[in-house]
């Protein structure tokens, strides 16, 4: 018996060696950076808009609002963070300065800040309070600093760029690690401008973003992402209604987005199949009609059902959701918003409660090198670092899932292995009804997370057919709910 084992050992070793040394698929460029992959995995993040606008009932303050109007009596950033964390948000981006120029930290470079407000008798620093609340509760912290400043007399002049970078330096160096830096696309117009009360237009290269980004990166070691219309790390989705494109490519040509010319929104919503850089989309939308709290909008807070639809049309199309939840004049997340958020979380937990593929049988059309490393079981191992792959020349294929028992199916969730690039161009879904396969859905891109909602069906077999891809297939996970 021992002799037979030693005779077989070279063959076994040779077989294992061959399995391990089957080359992985070649990447399809461009590729995401590790910080972009980490950012995409968050799925849901929160915006918090809070400023003088909260008290003047405006959306865009003119810049002449007295500091004395900012007077939240019960401000509690820990309450904000707790509410958001309980709903499932992984990051909070705080509007440290909006277009009105009012700074929610005691900036050394302007008097138009919280230091001259009644809040804590001029000794308050909400940026510090929010960043500390995030640290305490394990939520990531991001900063928003509007490039447009309707209060500053320097806006439109070269001196303003130095002023803006000085404030950016304060925020990045004084409040601990940040996870995201958010640059708004608002670019000049009417304003107070130190009493000038005029319209100021700027040229498209006025902000010198290339050097501003270099400065930001140099100020902190943490690997944060930077958002703007065109990146460099994250792009705007082209709307504020809460949806990404049904087709959502992560690659983009940045120059297509920097200038908001006709047709720009369509390009930025869907991305570019053959874009030169990896710039995924972020879907920014408010829980209310406006970005700041207004009492007359208490009855207009988006319902839990509407928030769930937004989730399916953003996260479910491979994007990241950035939902704005603005504190009220007390400085608290309002009860109407809390109720809606709690209802939203309840729907999420109910609809995605149990992954039905656990214990299922998986059959795939082909396997890369016939290797166990790339076989169909990788699709249901709950590990996004493993994936099913096909041979280099195979750009289509199918996955068949056979459940232990017939189940009610409402959602099919698919994840591409994006470390090697985005590939899938089109796919469809079939379910077994009696002796027939019936198509119930079709779609284009797959990406980080594609949620396909189908008409409720009872079945024990479902099939995903990838009909077209840019290169061989690399799909990491499949879930059924």
Secondary structure, DSSP 8 states (H G I E B T S, - for coil): -HHHHHHHHHHHHHHHHHHHTS------SS---HHHHHHHHH-EEEEE--STHHHHT-SS--S---GGG---SS--HHHHHHHHHHHT--EEEEEEE-TT--BSS--TT-SSBGGGSSGGGGT--HHHHHHHHHHHHT-EEEEEE-S--SS-TTTTSHHHHHHHHHHHHHHHHHS---SEEE------EEE-GGGT-EEE---TTTT-HHHHHHHHHHH--S--EEEETB-SSEEE-S-SSS---SS--SEE-THHHHS--TTHHHHHHH--TT-SEE-EEEEEEESSSSSS--GGGGGG---HHHHHHHHHHHTTBT-EEEEE--B-TTSSB-HHHHHHHHHHHHHHHHHTS--TTTT-EEEES--GGG-GGGSGGGGGSS-TT--EE--TT---EEEEEEEEEEEEEEEEEEEE-GGG---EEEEEEEEEETTEEEEEEEES---S-EEEEEEEEEEEEEEEEEEEESSS-EEEEEEE-
